[in-house]
């Protein structure tokens, strides 16, 4: 058993404390503000948790993170996230777009690959170029 001090009780700090305590360690969690303060990056009604990145490792970690979110929601018997989807677009040959597609394929993430016309119809608030690919 270790004595672990964690500075910051936001989403990451609280999760680290939870897992360390469940592993049998003695945990002290320090936070400079009160519970549910409005100064953290997780405050407010419009936060985002991305599912995919151009990096395979990070996309894999997000796959695990989503499973942990599912387990936490089941344990808490309440919805903690609202899944609204996302859009990622750019020139079809851009390395970030290609790497994102590769990362999603390697982790079995489902997606729709849209052309400019279909994307324009679904997302009229964006201006797509003819050579854009839209995920």
N, C-alpha and C positions, 0 to 999 in steps of 0.2 A: 504494500500500500504506500502510495506517495502522498505527500501534502502538496497540493497544487493551488496556486493563486492565479486567478484569471482577472485581468484588468479590462473592464468594459462588459456590461451585461446586455449588450444589444443582441441581435439575432445570432451572430457568430459566437460571441462570448457565452451566451446562454446555452447554445447547442453544445459547445465544448465542455461546459460545466456539467451539463446533463449526461453526456457520454462518459466523462471521467468519473462522475459519481456512480453511474451504473456499472462501471468497471471496478468499483470498490475503492476508489481513491477518496481521500478527504479533500474537499474542494471549498475554497473561499472565493467568492465572486465579488469583485469591487466595481461599483458604478458611481460616478460622480453626481448623477442626477437622480430624481425620484423615478419610481416605476411608471411606465407609460408617459415619459416626458416627450417633448416635441422637438428635441435637438438631434435625434439620431437619423441615420440614413434609412431606417426602416419605418419612419413615422409618416403617417398620412394615408389617404385612401388609394393612392395610385403608385404603388411600387411595382417593380418588374423582377421576375425571376426568369432569365433566359433558359431555354432548354438546350440550345445548340450554340456552338462557337466554331471558328475555323480550326480549332485545335482538337485533335482526337482525344487526347488525355482529358482535357477540360470537359468535353462533351460527355465522356464516360463518367466523370465525376458528377456531372449534372444528372445523369441517368440514376446514379446512386442517390443523389440528393432528392430527386423526385420520389423515389421509393421511400425515403425517410419521411418526407412530407406526408405521403399517403398514410404511413404508419402512425405519424403523430396526429393526423386528422381522425383516424380510426380510434386511437386511444382517447383523444379529447372529445370524441363524438360530436364534432362540430366542423364546419367548413372553414378552413383557414386561408384558402386561396380560391380565386375565381379564374379559371382558365379561359383566356380570351383569344388565344392564338397569337401569331406574330407574322411579320413580313420582313424578308431580307432580300434586297435586290441590288443589282449593279451590272456592269458590263459582263456579258456571258463568259468571257475568257478570264475575268479577274481572278487572281490567285485566292483571295479571301472567299469568293463565292465557290470556287472549285474545292477548296479545303473544307468549307462548311458542308458541301454535299458529300464529300468523302467521309467526313466525321459522322454525319447522320447515317450514311450507308453502313459504316463499320459498327454502329451501335443499334441498328435496326429502328431508327427514328423515322416514322412515316412523314411524308411531305408531298406537296403538290408543286411541280415545276411548271410555271406559267409563262407563256409568251406575252409580248407587249399588249396585244389587243385584249386578251382575256384579263390580264392584270389591270388594264385601264378600266375595263367594265366593272370589275370587282372592287377596285380601289381608286375611284375617280379623284380623290383628294391628292394623289401623287402624280407627278409628271414622269412617265417612263419613256426611255429612248428606244428606238427600234432594235438596238443591239442588247438591250437589257434582258437578263434572266431574272425571274422572280420566284422566290421560294415562299 
